[in-house]
Amino acid sequence: MLQLMDWSVVAMGGLLILVALGGRWWERVKARKGAGPVRGTRFFWAWFPLLLGLGMIGGNLPRLLHASHAVVMTLDTLNLVLAVTTVVLVLRVARHFLQGRGRPGFTSDDANPGRP
């Protein structure tokens, strides 16, 4: 039963990769029609599913295929690099979103309290 659940995680990872590829295809179709992609949201529907799907597949597939210890350790290391990359990209998108929208309750006068 647990092996079936692990294979379902791998299948969901594959589905997320297909969603990411579909998002990229959709972006190209919209670009041909003249609509430019929204830069801030592109990460969430094009890159984030791809990175998440690769992480899900890389975490379970080697163990399910009874790969050697060296292969499992290599993929675990690559999964860690992928996770750090994803966190950095999420932080960049969050910073871009917060700078564009402005933070509530924070004005330029609060940044320089001693200036007239």
C-alpha positions as CSV (number, residue, x, y, z in Angstrom):
1,M,0.0,0.0,0.0
2,L,2.8,2.4,0.8
3,Q,4.5,1.7,-2.5
4,L,1.2,2.6,-4.3
5,M,1.2,5.9,-2.4
6,D,4.8,6.6,-3.4
7,W,4.0,6.0,-7.0
8,S,1.0,8.4,-6.7
9,V,3.4,11.1,-5.5
10,V,5.6,10.4,-8.6
11,A,2.5,10.6,-10.8
12,M,1.5,13.9,-9.2
13,G,5.1,15.2,-9.9
14,G,4.7,14.2,-13.5
15,L,1.3,16.0,-13.7
16,L,2.9,19.2,-12.2
17,I,5.6,19.0,-14.9
18,L,2.9,18.7,-17.6
19,V,1.1,21.7,-16.0
20,A,4.3,23.7,-16.2
21,L,4.9,22.8,-19.8
22,G,1.2,23.7,-20.6
23,G,1.7,27.0,-18.9
24,R,4.8,27.8,-21.0
25,W,2.9,26.7,-24.1
26,W,0.0,29.0,-23.1
27,E,2.4,31.9,-22.6
28,R,3.8,31.4,-26.1
29,V,0.3,31.4,-27.6
30,K,-0.6,34.6,-25.8
31,A,2.7,36.2,-26.8
32,R,1.9,35.5,-30.5
33,K,-1.5,37.2,-30.1
34,G,0.3,40.3,-28.7
35,A,-0.3,40.0,-25.0
36,G,2.8,40.3,-22.9
37,P,3.2,37.9,-19.9
38,V,2.8,39.3,-16.4
39,R,6.2,39.0,-15.0
40,G,5.3,38.5,-11.3
41,T,2.8,35.8,-11.8
42,R,4.8,33.9,-14.4
43,F,6.8,32.1,-11.7
44,F,3.7,30.6,-10.1
45,W,2.2,29.1,-13.1
46,A,5.2,28.2,-15.2
47,W,8.3,27.7,-13.0
48,F,6.9,26.7,-9.6
49,P,5.0,23.6,-10.8
50,L,8.1,22.5,-12.7
51,L,10.4,22.8,-9.7
52,L,7.9,21.2,-7.4
53,G,7.3,18.3,-9.8
54,L,11.0,17.7,-10.3
55,G,11.4,17.6,-6.5
56,M,8.6,15.2,-6.0
57,I,9.9,12.8,-8.7
58,G,13.5,13.1,-7.6
59,G,12.6,12.4,-4.0
60,N,10.7,9.1,-4.6
61,L,11.7,7.6,-7.9
62,P,15.2,6.4,-7.1
63,R,14.0,4.6,-4.0
64,L,11.1,3.0,-5.9
65,L,13.4,1.8,-8.7
66,H,15.8,0.3,-6.1
67,A,18.7,2.5,-7.2
68,S,22.1,2.3,-5.7
69,H,23.1,4.3,-2.6
70,A,25.3,6.6,-4.7
71,V,22.4,7.5,-7.1
72,V,20.0,8.1,-4.2
73,M,22.5,10.4,-2.4
74,T,23.2,12.3,-5.7
75,L,19.5,12.9,-6.3
76,D,19.0,13.9,-2.7
77,T,21.7,16.5,-3.1
78,L,20.2,17.8,-6.3
79,N,16.8,17.9,-4.6
80,L,18.4,20.1,-1.9
81,V,19.8,22.5,-4.5
82,L,16.4,22.5,-6.2
83,A,14.7,23.4,-2.9
84,V,17.1,26.2,-2.2
85,T,16.6,27.5,-5.7
86,T,12.8,27.4,-5.3
87,V,13.0,29.3,-2.0
88,V,15.2,32.0,-3.5
89,L,12.8,32.4,-6.5
90,V,9.8,32.6,-4.2
91,L,11.6,35.3,-2.1
92,R,12.4,37.3,-5.2
93,V,8.8,37.1,-6.4
94,A,7.5,38.1,-3.0
95,R,9.9,41.1,-2.9
96,H,8.8,42.2,-6.3
97,F,5.2,41.9,-5.3
98,L,5.6,43.8,-2.1
99,Q,7.6,46.6,-3.7
100,G,5.1,47.0,-6.5
101,R,2.1,47.1,-4.2
102,G,3.6,49.0,-1.4
103,R,3.5,47.9,2.3
104,P,0.4,49.0,4.2
105,G,1.2,51.3,7.1
106,F,4.6,52.2,5.8
107,T,5.3,55.6,4.3
108,S,8.4,57.4,3.2
109,D,8.1,59.7,6.3
110,D,8.5,56.6,8.5
111,A,11.8,55.8,6.9
112,N,13.3,59.2,7.6
113,P,11.8,60.3,11.0
114,G,14.3,63.2,11.5
115,R,13.8,64.9,8.2
116,P,11.2,67.6,7.6
